[in-house]
Amino acid sequence: MTENEIATIIVDVMYKIHVELGPGLFESVYETIAEYELKNTHGLYLRRQVPIPVIWKNVKQELGFRADLIVEEKVLVELKSVELLAPVHYKQVITYLKLTGLKLGLLINFEQQLIKNGIKRIVNKLN
């Protein structure tokens, strides 16, 4: 499956979760349900709360970075539940993409009334 095919499934799942639960819950609620749906309904492999180290001169530096979800080892998903996304949220996804070598990230803000307004696609050298 390509990054775009995986992203399509992820966006569909996030839409369904948002329709059912609406905005206003903690990010951890959306993350837990997303994990369940992506694994059990769609059979996708994913890791949750994935530590992302920085390697400097062959030494692993633990800086406390954690990706919310990495799906099929191809798409990084960062979930938010905030009134407005700030520039730091985009920078967070870009940093994680660069450090992991992944090409596609989805920044999803569940606090929006319409989830389509809360889904941002961020690319790192996507072909």
The first five atom37 places (N, CA, C, CB, O) and aatype in JSON, in Angstrom:
{
  "aatype": [12, 16, 6, 2, 6, 9, 0, 16, 9, 9, 19, 3, 19, 12, 18, 11, 9, 8, 19, 6, 10, 7, 14, 7, 10, 13, 6, 15, 19, 18, 6, 16, 9, 0, 6, 18, 6, 10, 11, 2, 16, 8, 7, 10, 18, 10, 1, 1, 5, 19, 14, 9, 14, 19, 9, 17, 11, 2, 19, 11, 5, 6, 10, 7, 13, 1, 0, 3, 10, 9, 19, 6, 6, 11, 19, 10, 19, 6, 10, 11, 15, 19, 6, 10, 10, 0, 14, 19, 8, 18, 11, 5, 19, 9, 16, 18, 10, 11, 10, 16, 7, 10, 11, 10, 7, 10, 10, 9, 2, 13, 6, 5, 5, 10, 9, 11, 2, 7, 9, 11, 1, 9, 19, 2, 11, 10, 2],
  "atom_mask": [
    [1, 1, 1, 1, 1],
    [1, 1, 1, 1, 1],
    [1, 1, 1, 1, 1],
    [1, 1, 1, 1, 1],
    [1, 1, 1, 1, 1],
    [1, 1, 1, 1, 1],
    [1, 1, 1, 1, 1],
    [1, 1, 1, 1, 1],
    [1, 1, 1, 1, 1],
    [1, 1, 1, 1, 1],
    [1, 1, 1, 1, 1],
    [1, 1, 1, 1, 1],
    [1, 1, 1, 1, 1],
    [1, 1, 1, 1, 1],
    [1, 1, 1, 1, 1],
    [1, 1, 1, 1, 1],
    [1, 1, 1, 1, 1],
    [1, 1, 1, 1, 1],
    [1, 1, 1, 1, 1],
    [1, 1, 1, 1, 1],
    [1, 1, 1, 1, 1],
    [1, 1, 1, 0, 1],
    [1, 1, 1, 1, 1],
    [1, 1, 1, 0, 1],
    [1, 1, 1, 1, 1],
    [1, 1, 1, 1, 1],
    [1, 1, 1, 1, 1],
    [1, 1, 1, 1, 1],
    [1, 1, 1, 1, 1],
    [1, 1, 1, 1, 1],
    [1, 1, 1, 1, 1],
    [1, 1, 1, 1, 1],
    [1, 1, 1, 1, 1],
    [1, 1, 1, 1, 1],
    [1, 1, 1, 1, 1],
    [1, 1, 1, 1, 1],
    [1, 1, 1, 1, 1],
    [1, 1, 1, 1, 1],
    [1, 1, 1, 1, 1],
    [1, 1, 1, 1, 1],
    [1, 1, 1, 1, 1],
    [1, 1, 1, 1, 1],
    [1, 1, 1, 0, 1],
    [1, 1, 1, 1, 1],
    [1, 1, 1, 1, 1],
    [1, 1, 1, 1, 1],
    [1, 1, 1, 1, 1],
    [1, 1, 1, 1, 1],
    [1, 1, 1, 1, 1],
    [1, 1, 1, 1, 1],
    [1, 1, 1, 1, 1],
    [1, 1, 1, 1, 1],
    [1, 1, 1, 1, 1],
    [1, 1, 1, 1, 1],
    [1, 1, 1, 1, 1],
    [1, 1, 1, 1, 1],
    [1, 1, 1, 1, 1],
    [1, 1, 1, 1, 1],
    [1, 1, 1, 1, 1],
    [1, 1, 1, 1, 1],
    [1, 1, 1, 1, 1],
    [1, 1, 1, 1, 1],
    [1, 1, 1, 1, 1],
    [1, 1, 1, 0, 1],
    [1, 1, 1, 1, 1],
    [1, 1, 1, 1, 1],
    [1, 1, 1, 1, 1],
    [1, 1, 1, 1, 1],
    [1, 1, 1, 1, 1],
    [1, 1, 1, 1, 1],
    [1, 1, 1, 1, 1],
    [1, 1, 1, 1, 1],
    [1, 1, 1, 1, 1],
    [1, 1, 1, 1, 1],
    [1, 1, 1, 1, 1],
    [1, 1, 1, 1, 1],
    [1, 1, 1, 1, 1],
    [1, 1, 1, 1, 1],
    [1, 1, 1, 1, 1],
    [1, 1, 1, 1, 1],
    [1, 1, 1, 1, 1],
    [1, 1, 1, 1, 1],
    [1, 1, 1, 1, 1],
    [1, 1, 1, 1, 1],
    [1, 1, 1, 1, 1],
    [1, 1, 1, 1, 1],
    [1, 1, 1, 1, 1],
    [1, 1, 1, 1, 1],
    [1, 1, 1, 1, 1],
    [1, 1, 1, 1, 1],
    [1, 1, 1, 1, 1],
    [1, 1, 1, 1, 1],
    [1, 1, 1, 1, 1],
    [1, 1, 1, 1, 1],
    [1, 1, 1, 1, 1],
    [1, 1, 1, 1, 1],
    [1, 1, 1, 1, 1],
    [1, 1, 1, 1, 1],
    [1, 1, 1, 1, 1],
    [1, 1, 1, 1, 1],
    [1, 1, 1, 0, 1],
    [1, 1, 1, 1, 1],
    [1, 1, 1, 1, 1],
    [1, 1, 1, 1, 1],
    [1, 1, 1, 0, 1],
    [1, 1, 1, 1, 1],
    [1, 1, 1, 1, 1],
    [1, 1, 1, 1, 1],
    [1, 1, 1, 1, 1],
    [1, 1, 1, 1, 1],
    [1, 1, 1, 1, 1],
    [1, 1, 1, 1, 1],
    [1, 1, 1, 1, 1],
    [1, 1, 1, 1, 1],
    [1, 1, 1, 1, 1],
    [1, 1, 1, 1, 1],
    [1, 1, 1, 1, 1],
    [1, 1, 1, 0, 1],
    [1, 1, 1, 1, 1],
    [1, 1, 1, 1, 1],
    [1, 1, 1, 1, 1],
    [1, 1, 1, 1, 1],
    [1, 1, 1, 1, 1],
    [1, 1, 1, 1, 1],
    [1, 1, 1, 1, 1],
    [1, 1, 1, 1, 1],
    [1, 1, 1, 1, 1]
  ],
  "atom_positions": [
    [[0.83, -1.18, 0.0], [0.0, 0.0, 0.0], [0.88, 1.25, 0.0], [-0.95, -0.01, 1.21], [1.91, 1.29, 0.68]],
    [[0.48, 2.24, -0.76], [1.25, 3.49, -0.8], [0.87, 4.39, 0.37], [1.0, 4.23, -2.15], [-0.12, 4.16, 1.07]],
    [[1.68, 5.41, 0.57], [1.39, 6.39, 1.61], [0.01, 7.01, 1.4], [2.46, 7.48, 1.63], [-0.75, 7.19, 2.35]],
    [[-0.32, 7.34, 0.15], [-1.59, 7.98, -0.14], [-2.77, 7.05, 0.12], [-1.62, 8.45, -1.58], [-3.81, 7.5, 0.61]],
    [[-2.63, 5.78, -0.19], [-3.71, 4.81, 0.08], [-3.93, 4.67, 1.59], [-3.37, 3.43, -0.55], [-5.07, 4.62, 2.05]],
    [[-2.85, 4.61, 2.33], [-2.94, 4.51, 3.8], [-3.58, 5.77, 4.36], [-1.54, 4.29, 4.43], [-4.45, 5.71, 5.23]],
    [[-3.15, 6.93, 3.85], [-3.69, 8.21, 4.33], [-5.19, 8.3, 4.07], [-2.97, 9.38, 3.65], [-5.93, 8.85, 4.89]],
    [[-5.65, 7.78, 2.96], [-7.08, 7.79, 2.65], [-7.86, 7.0, 3.69], [-7.34, 7.21, 1.24], [-8.92, 7.44, 4.14]],
    [[-7.35, 5.84, 4.08], [-8.0, 5.03, 5.11], [-8.0, 5.78, 6.44], [-7.29, 3.66, 5.26], [-9.02, 5.82, 7.14]],
    [[-6.86, 6.36, 6.8], [-6.74, 7.09, 8.06], [-7.74, 8.24, 8.11], [-5.3, 7.62, 8.25], [-8.44, 8.4, 9.11]],
    [[-7.82, 9.02, 7.06], [-8.74, 10.16, 7.03], [-10.17, 9.68, 7.16], [-8.56, 10.97, 5.72], [-10.96, 10.3, 7.88]],
    [[-10.52, 8.6, 6.5], [-11.87, 8.05, 6.59], [-12.19, 7.63, 8.03], [-12.03, 6.84, 5.64], [-13.28, 7.9, 8.54]],
    [[-11.23, 6.97, 8.68], [-11.42, 6.55, 10.07], [-11.58, 7.76, 10.98], [-10.23, 5.68, 10.54], [-12.45, 7.78, 11.85]],
    [[-10.74, 8.76, 10.8], [-10.82, 9.96, 11.65], [-12.15, 10.67, 11.45], [-9.65, 10.92, 11.34], [-12.74, 11.18, 12.41]],
    [[-12.63, 10.71, 10.22], [-13.94, 11.31, 9.94], [-15.04, 10.58, 10.71], [-14.24, 11.29, 8.42], [-15.88, 11.21, 11.36]],
    [[-15.02, 9.26, 10.64], [-16.06, 8.46, 11.32], [-15.99, 8.65, 12.84], [-15.9, 6.97, 10.97], [-17.03, 8.74, 13.5]],
    [[-14.8, 8.71, 13.38], [-14.64, 8.93, 14.82], [-15.2, 10.31, 15.19], [-13.14, 8.82, 15.23], [-15.91, 10.44, 16.18]],
    [[-14.88, 11.31, 14.39], [-15.34, 12.67, 14.68], [-16.86, 12.77, 14.58], [-14.68, 13.66, 13.72], [-17.49, 13.45, 15.4]],
    [[-17.45, 12.11, 13.59], [-18.91, 12.12, 13.45], [-19.55, 11.51, 14.7], [-19.35, 11.35, 12.18], [-20.55, 12.02, 15.21]],
    [[-18.97, 10.42, 15.17], [-19.54, 9.71, 16.33], [-19.33, 10.46, 17.65], [-18.94, 8.33, 16.42], [-20.26, 10.59, 18.44]],
    [[-18.11, 10.94, 17.88], [-17.76, 11.54, 19.17], [-17.8, 13.06, 19.19], [-16.41, 11.09, 19.57], [-17.99, 13.67, 20.24]],
    [[-17.61, 13.68, 18.02], [-17.57, 15.13, 17.96], [-16.3, 15.7, 18.57], [0.0, 0.0, 0.0], [-15.43, 14.95, 19.01]],
    [[-16.2, 17.03, 18.59], [-15.03, 17.67, 19.18], [-15.12, 17.71, 20.7], [-14.86, 19.09, 18.62], [-16.17, 17.44, 21.28]],
    [[-14.0, 18.06, 21.34], [-14.03, 18.37, 22.76], [-13.46, 17.34, 23.7], [0.0, 0.0, 0.0], [-13.38, 17.58, 24.9]],
    [[-13.04, 16.18, 23.19], [-12.46, 15.16, 24.06], [-10.93, 15.3, 24.08], [-12.87, 13.75, 23.59], [-10.35, 16.0, 23.25]],
    [[-10.31, 14.63, 25.04], [-8.85, 14.61, 25.09], [-8.3, 13.85, 23.88], [-8.36, 13.97, 26.4], [-8.94, 12.94, 23.35]],
    [[-7.1, 14.24, 23.46], [-6.43, 13.58, 22.34], [-6.3, 12.08, 22.57], [-5.05, 14.19, 22.11], [-6.43, 11.3, 21.63]],
    [[-6.04, 11.67, 23.8], [-5.83, 10.25, 24.1], [-7.06, 9.41, 23.78], [-5.45, 10.07, 25.56], [-6.92, 8.23, 23.43]],
    [[-8.25, 9.99, 23.89], [-9.47, 9.26, 23.55], [-9.5, 8.99, 22.05], [-10.74, 10.05, 23.99], [-9.73, 7.86, 21.62]],
    [[-9.26, 10.02, 21.26], [-9.25, 9.86, 19.8], [-8.15, 8.89, 19.37], [-9.07, 11.22, 19.11], [-8.34, 8.08, 18.46]],
    [[-7.0, 8.99, 20.01], [-5.86, 8.13, 19.67], [-6.18, 6.65, 19.94], [-4.62, 8.55, 20.46], [-5.88, 5.79, 19.11]],
    [[-6.76, 6.37, 21.08], [-7.1, 4.99, 21.45], [-8.12, 4.4, 20.48], [-7.64, 4.94, 22.89], [-7.98, 3.26, 20.05]],
    [[-9.14, 5.17, 20.14], [-10.16, 4.68, 19.23], [-9.61, 4.54, 17.81], [-11.38, 5.61, 19.24], [-9.94, 3.58, 17.11]],
    [[-8.78, 5.48, 17.4], [-8.14, 5.39, 16.08], [-7.29, 4.13, 15.98], [-7.28, 6.64, 15.8], [-7.33, 3.43, 14.97]],
    [[-6.53, 3.84, 17.02], [-5.71, 2.63, 17.04], [-6.6, 1.39, 16.86], [-4.9, 2.53, 18.35], [-6.31, 0.52, 16.05]],
    [[-7.67, 1.34, 17.62], [-8.58, 0.2, 17.55], [-9.15, 0.05, 16.14], [-9.72, 0.35, 18.57], [-9.13, -1.04, 15.57]],
    [[-9.65, 1.13, 15.58], [-10.29, 1.07, 14.26], [-9.29, 0.71, 13.15], [-10.94, 2.42, 13.95], [-9.59, -0.13, 12.3]],
    [[-8.13, 1.33, 13.17], [-7.14, 1.05, 12.12], [-6.65, -0.38, 12.18], [-5.96, 2.01, 12.24], [-6.43, -1.01, 11.15]],
    [[-6.46, -0.9, 13.39], [-6.0, -2.29, 13.56], [-7.11, -3.3, 13.29], [-5.45, -2.5, 14.97], [-6.96, -4.2, 12.47]],
    [[-8.23, -3.13, 13.98], [-9.25, -4.16, 13.98], [-10.23, -4.09, 12.82], [-10.0, -4.1, 15.25], [-10.71, -5.13, 12.37]],
    [[-10.54, -2.92, 12.34], [-11.48, -2.8, 11.24], [-10.76, -2.86, 9.89], [-12.26, -1.49, 11.35], [-11.28, -3.41, 8.92]],
    [[-9.54, -2.29, 9.84], [-8.83, -2.19, 8.57], [-7.6, -3.08, 8.48], [-8.43, -0.78, 8.32], [-6.97, -3.17, 7.43]],
    [[-7.23, -3.73, 9.57], [-6.11, -4.66, 9.56], [-4.76, -4.01, 9.31], [0.0, 0.0, 0.0], [-3.84, -4.67, 8.82]],
    [[-4.62, -2.74, 9.64], [-3.35, -2.06, 9.43], [-2.42, -2.26, 10.63], [-3.58, -0.56, 9.19], [-2.86, -2.35, 11.77]],
    [[-1.15, -2.34, 10.33], [-0.14, -2.42, 11.38], [0.16, -0.98, 11.82], [1.17, -3.16, 10.89], [0.38, -0.11, 10.98]],
    [[0.17, -0.76, 13.12], [0.55, 0.56, 13.59], [1.23, 0.47, 14.94], [-0.65, 1.46, 13.67], [1.06, -0.49, 15.69]],
    [[2.0, 1.5, 15.21], [2.61, 1.66, 16.52], [2.11, 2.97, 17.1], [4.18, 1.63, 16.44], [1.89, 3.95, 16.39]],
    [[1.93, 2.96, 18.42], [1.36, 4.12, 19.12], [2.37, 4.66, 20.12], [0.04, 3.74, 19.83], [3.09, 3.89, 20.76]],
    [[2.43, 5.97, 20.25], [3.35, 6.65, 21.15], [4.79, 6.16, 20.91], [2.94, 6.41, 22.64], [5.47, 5.67, 21.81]],
    [[5.21, 6.32, 19.66], [6.51, 5.81, 19.21], [7.62, 6.79, 19.57], [6.49, 5.56, 17.68], [7.59, 7.95, 19.14]],
    [[8.61, 6.35, 20.37], [9.74, 7.23, 20.69], [10.54, 7.55, 19.42], [10.65, 6.56, 21.75], [10.78, 6.67, 18.59]],
    [[10.94, 8.8, 19.28], [11.72, 9.23, 18.12], [13.02, 9.84, 18.63], [10.92, 10.25, 17.23], [13.03, 10.97, 19.11]],
    [[14.11, 9.1, 18.52], [15.4, 9.63, 18.98], [16.05, 10.5, 17.9], [16.35, 8.48, 19.38], [15.65, 10.48, 16.74]],
    [[17.04, 11.26, 18.31], [17.89, 11.99, 17.4], [19.24, 11.28, 17.44], [18.01, 13.53, 17.79], [19.79, 11.05, 18.52]],
    [[19.77, 10.94, 16.28], [21.08, 10.3, 16.21], [22.11, 11.37, 15.84], [21.09, 9.11, 15.16], [22.02, 11.99, 14.78]],
    [[23.05, 11.56, 16.71], [24.11, 12.55, 16.48], [25.46, 11.88, 16.66], [23.97, 13.77, 17.44], [25.78, 11.4, 17.75]],
    [[26.24, 11.85, 15.58], [27.56, 11.22, 15.58], [27.46, 9.79, 16.11], [28.55, 12.04, 16.43], [28.24, 9.36, 16.96]],
    [[26.48, 9.06, 15.57], [26.22, 7.66, 15.91], [25.82, 7.43, 17.37], [27.44, 6.85, 15.62], [25.9, 6.3, 17.86]],
    [[25.38, 8.48, 18.05], [24.93, 8.36, 19.42], [23.44, 8.73, 19.47], [25.78, 9.26, 20.39], [23.04, 9.8, 19.0]],
    [[22.65, 7.85, 20.03], [21.22, 8.08, 20.15], [20.95, 9.07, 21.29], [20.46, 6.76, 20.38], [21.31, 8.82, 22.44]],
    [[20.32, 10.17, 20.94], [19.94, 11.19, 21.91], [18.44, 11.08, 22.15], [20.33, 12.62, 21.43], [17.65, 11.27, 21.23]],
    [[18.04, 10.79, 23.36], [16.62, 10.72, 23.7], [16.15, 12.12, 24.12], [16.35, 9.67, 24.84], [16.58, 12.63, 25.15]],
    [[15.28, 12.71, 23.32], [14.81, 14.06, 23.61], [13.35, 14.11, 24.03], [15.01, 14.94, 22.39], [12.79, 15.19, 24.23]],
    [[12.74, 12.96, 24.16], [11.35, 12.92, 24.6], [10.34, 13.06, 23.49], [0.0, 0.0, 0.0], [9.15, 13.23, 23.75]],
    [[10.78, 13.0, 22.23], [9.84, 13.06, 21.11], [9.07, 11.75, 21.03], [10.58, 13.33, 19.78], [9.64, 10.67, 21.2]],
    [[7.76, 11.84, 20.78], [6.91, 10.66, 20.61], [5.85, 10.95, 19.56], [6.24, 10.25, 21.96], [5.1, 11.91, 19.67]],
    [[5.81, 10.11, 18.55], [4.76, 10.22, 17.53], [3.51, 9.52, 18.06], [5.23, 9.59, 16.16], [3.6, 8.44, 18.63]],
    [[2.36, 10.14, 17.86], [1.12, 9.52, 18.32], [0.9, 8.17, 17.64], [-0.08, 10.45, 18.05], [0.71, 7.16, 18.32]],
    [[0.94, 8.16, 16.32], [0.75, 6.91, 15.58], [1.69, 6.88, 14.39], [-0.72, 6.76, 15.11], [1.92, 7.91, 13.74]],
    [[2.23, 5.71, 14.1], [2.91, 5.46, 12.83], [2.22, 4.25, 12.23], [4.49, 5.22, 13.02], [2.21, 3.16, 12.81]],
    [[1.63, 4.45, 11.05], [0.79, 3.44, 10.42], [1.54, 2.79, 9.26], [-0.55, 4.05, 9.94], [2.02, 3.48, 8.35]],
    [[1.62, 1.45, 9.3], [2.27, 0.66, 8.24], [3.71, 1.11, 7.99], [1.48, 0.77, 6.95], [4.25, 0.9, 6.9]],
    [[4.34, 1.72, 8.99], [5.71, 2.22, 8.88], [5.87, 3.19, 7.71], [6.69, 1.06, 8.71], [6.96, 3.34, 7.17]],
    [[4.75, 3.86, 7.32], [4.78, 4.78, 6.19], [4.16, 6.14, 6.46], [4.09, 4.16, 5.04], [4.58, 7.13, 5.88]],
    [[3.17, 6.2, 7.34], [2.46, 7.45, 7.58], [2.47, 7.78, 9.06], [1.0, 7.37, 7.05], [2.07, 6.98, 9.9]],
    [[2.93, 8.98, 9.36], [2.96, 9.46, 10.74], [1.67, 10.26, 10.98], [4.23, 10.34, 11.01], [1.27, 11.07, 10.15]],
    [[1.04, 10.02, 12.12], [-0.2, 10.72, 12.46], [-0.02, 11.4, 13.81], [-1.41, 9.75, 12.48], [0.31, 10.76, 14.81]],
    [[-0.23, 12.7, 13.83], [-0.17, 13.47, 15.06], [-1.55, 14.03, 15.33], [0.9, 14.61, 14.98], [-2.09, 14.77, 14.51]],
    [[-2.12, 13.68, 16.47], [-3.48, 14.07, 16.82], [-3.47, 15.22, 17.81], [-4.26, 12.88, 17.39], [-2.67, 15.26, 18.74]],
    [[-4.37, 16.16, 17.6], [-4.53, 17.31, 18.49], [-6.01, 17.49, 18.81], [-3.93, 18.6, 17.86], [-6.88, 17.03, 18.08]],
    [[-6.26, 18.16, 19.91], [-7.61, 18.58, 20.27], [-7.48, 19.97, 20.87], [-8.3, 17.57, 21.27], [-7.62, 20.17, 22.08]],
    [[-7.2, 20.94, 19.98], [-6.93, 22.31, 20.39], [-7.78, 23.27, 19.57], [-5.43, 22.65, 20.23], [-8.19, 22.96, 18.45]],
    [[-8.05, 24.44, 20.14], [-8.89, 25.41, 19.44], [-8.33, 25.77, 18.08], [-9.06, 26.66, 20.29], [-9.05, 25.77, 17.08]],
    [[-7.04, 26.09, 18.04], [-6.37, 26.43, 16.79], [-5.01, 25.76, 16.73], [-6.22, 27.96, 16.65], [-4.28, 25.71, 17.72]],
    [[-4.67, 25.24, 15.55], [-3.33, 24.71, 15.37], [-2.35, 25.89, 15.33], [-3.23, 23.84, 14.06], [-2.63, 26.92, 14.72]],
    [[-1.23, 25.71, 15.98], [-0.18, 26.73, 16.0], [0.97, 26.3, 15.09], [0.32, 26.97, 17.46], [1.08, 25.12, 14.77]],
    [[1.81, 27.23, 14.68], [2.96, 26.87, 13.86], [3.81, 25.74, 14.47], [3.83, 28.08, 13.64], [4.39, 24.94, 13.74]],
    [[3.89, 25.68, 15.79], [4.69, 24.64, 16.45], [4.13, 23.25, 16.16], [4.73, 24.88, 17.95], [4.9, 22.28, 16.13]],
    [[2.84, 23.12, 15.95], [2.26, 21.8, 15.65], [2.75, 21.29, 14.28], [0.72, 21.88, 15.67], [3.05, 20.11, 14.13]],
    [[2.82, 22.19, 13.3], [3.34, 21.82, 11.99], [4.82, 21.47, 12.08], [3.11, 22.96, 10.96], [5.29, 20.49, 11.5]],
    [[5.55, 22.29, 12.83], [6.99, 22.06, 13.02], [7.24, 20.71, 13.69], [7.62, 23.2, 13.85], [8.2, 20.01, 13.36]],
    [[6.38, 20.34, 14.63], [6.49, 19.05, 15.31], [6.4, 17.9, 14.29], [5.38, 18.9, 16.38], [7.22, 16.98, 14.32]],
    [[5.42, 17.96, 13.4], [5.26, 16.9, 12.4], [6.43, 16.89, 11.43], [3.94, 17.07, 11.63], [6.93, 15.82, 11.09]],
    [[6.87, 18.04, 10.99], [8.01, 18.11, 10.08], [9.26, 17.52, 10.75], [8.27, 19.57, 9.64], [10.01, 16.78, 10.12]],
    [[9.48, 17.86, 12.0], [10.62, 17.32, 12.75], [10.55, 15.8, 12.82], [10.67, 17.92, 14.17], [11.54, 15.12, 12.56]],
    [[9.39, 15.28, 13.17], [9.22, 13.83, 13.28], [9.43, 13.14, 11.94], [7.84, 13.5, 13.82], [10.04, 12.07, 11.88]],
    [[8.93, 13.74, 10.85], [9.13, 13.16, 9.53], [10.62, 13.11, 9.17], [8.36, 13.96, 8.46], [11.12, 12.1, 8.69]],
    [[11.3, 14.2, 9.42], [12.74, 14.24, 9.1], [13.53, 13.23, 9.92], [13.3, 15.65, 9.35], [14.41, 12.55, 9.4]],
    [[13.21, 13.13, 11.21], [13.96, 12.22, 12.08], [13.67, 10.75, 11.81], [13.66, 12.53, 13.53], [14.53, 9.89, 12.0]],
    [[12.45, 10.45, 11.36], [12.1, 9.05, 11.07], [12.37, 8.67, 9.63], [10.63, 8.81, 11.38], [12.45, 7.48, 9.31]],
    [[12.52, 9.66, 8.75], [12.7, 9.37, 7.34], [11.38, 9.07, 6.63], [0.0, 0.0, 0.0], [11.38, 8.7, 5.46]],
    [[10.27, 9.23, 7.32], [8.97, 9.01, 6.7], [8.65, 10.18, 5.77], [7.85, 8.85, 7.77], [9.17, 11.29, 5.93]],
    [[7.79, 9.91, 4.79], [7.5, 10.92, 3.77], [6.19, 11.66, 3.97], [7.5, 10.27, 2.44], [6.02, 12.77, 3.46]],
    [[5.24, 11.05, 4.69], [3.93, 11.67, 4.81], [3.47, 11.72, 6.26], [2.92, 10.92, 3.97], [3.55, 10.72, 6.99]],
    [[2.99, 12.88, 6.66], [2.43, 13.05, 7.99], [1.05, 13.67, 7.9], [0.0, 0.0, 0.0], [0.78, 14.49, 7.02]],
    [[0.19, 13.27, 8.8], [-1.14, 13.87, 8.92], [-1.25, 14.51, 10.29], [-2.27, 12.8, 8.7], [-1.06, 13.85, 11.31]],
    [[-1.55, 15.79, 10.3], [-1.79, 16.53, 11.52], [-3.29, 16.71, 11.61], [-1.03, 17.92, 11.55], [-3.89, 17.38, 10.77]],
    [[-3.91, 16.11, 12.62], [-5.37, 16.07, 12.7], [-5.83, 16.71, 14.0], [-5.89, 14.62, 12.59], [-5.46, 16.28, 15.09]],
    [[-6.64, 17.77, 13.86], [-7.17, 18.49, 15.0], [-8.66, 18.17, 15.15], [-6.94, 20.02, 14.85], [-9.48, 18.6, 14.34]],
    [[-8.99, 17.42, 16.18], [-10.36, 17.0, 16.42], [-11.24, 18.11, 17.0], [-10.38, 15.82, 17.34], [-12.45, 17.92, 17.14]],
    [[-10.67, 19.24, 17.34], [-11.46, 20.31, 17.96], [-12.29, 21.1, 16.94], [-10.54, 21.26, 18.7], [-13.12, 21.92, 17.33]],
    [[-12.1, 20.86, 15.67], [-12.86, 21.54, 14.62], [-14.3, 21.02, 14.56], [-12.18, 21.36, 13.27], [-14.56, 19.85, 14.81]],
    [[-15.22, 21.9, 14.21], [-16.61, 21.46, 14.04], [-16.73, 20.54, 12.83], [-17.53, 22.68, 13.87], [-17.49, 19.57, 12.87]],
    [[-15.99, 20.83, 11.76], [-15.91, 19.96, 10.59], [-14.5, 19.39, 10.54], [-16.28, 20.72, 9.26], [-13.53, 20.14, 10.4]],
    [[-14.38, 18.09, 10.65], [-13.05, 17.47, 10.73], [-12.21, 17.75, 9.49], [-13.19, 15.96, 10.92], [-10.98, 17.8, 9.57]],
    [[-12.86, 17.93, 8.33], [-12.09, 18.21, 7.11], [-11.26, 19.49, 7.26], [-13.04, 18.34, 5.89], [-10.21, 19.62, 6.63]],
    [[-11.72, 20.42, 8.09], [-10.96, 21.65, 8.34], [-9.8, 21.42, 9.31], [-11.88, 22.73, 8.9], [-8.92, 22.27, 9.44]],
    [[-9.8, 20.27, 9.97], [-8.76, 19.98, 10.94], [-7.71, 18.99, 10.46], [0.0, 0.0, 0.0], [-6.84, 18.6, 11.23]],
    [[-7.78, 18.59, 9.21], [-6.83, 17.6, 8.68], [-5.83, 18.31, 7.78], [-7.56, 16.46, 7.89], [-6.19, 18.91, 6.76]],
    [[-4.57, 18.24, 8.17], [-3.49, 18.87, 7.4], [-2.5, 17.79, 6.98], [-2.77, 19.98, 8.24], [-2.05, 16.97, 7.79]],
    [[-2.18, 17.8, 5.71], [-1.25, 16.84, 5.12], [0.11, 17.52, 5.02], [-1.74, 16.34, 3.7], [0.23, 18.61, 4.47]],
    [[1.13, 16.87, 5.56], [2.48, 17.43, 5.56], [3.42, 16.42, 4.92], [2.95, 17.8, 7.01], [3.47, 15.26, 5.33]],
    [[4.16, 16.86, 3.93], [5.02, 15.92, 3.2], [6.5, 16.22, 3.41], [4.69, 15.96, 1.71], [6.91, 17.36, 3.64]],
    [[7.28, 15.16, 3.32], [8.73, 15.22, 3.41], [9.28, 14.44, 2.23], [9.26, 14.65, 4.79], [9.56, 13.24, 2.33]],
    [[9.44, 15.13, 1.1], [9.99, 14.48, -0.1], [9.13, 13.32, -0.6], [11.4, 13.98, 0.18], [9.66, 12.26, -0.92]],
    [[7.82, 13.51, -0.65], [6.9, 12.47, -1.15], [6.99, 12.43, -2.67], [5.43, 12.75, -0.69], [6.92, 13.47, -3.33]],
    [[7.14, 11.23, -3.21], [7.21, 11.06, -4.67], [5.83, 11.11, -5.28], [7.9, 9.75, -5.04], [5.69, 10.99, -6.5]]
  ]
}
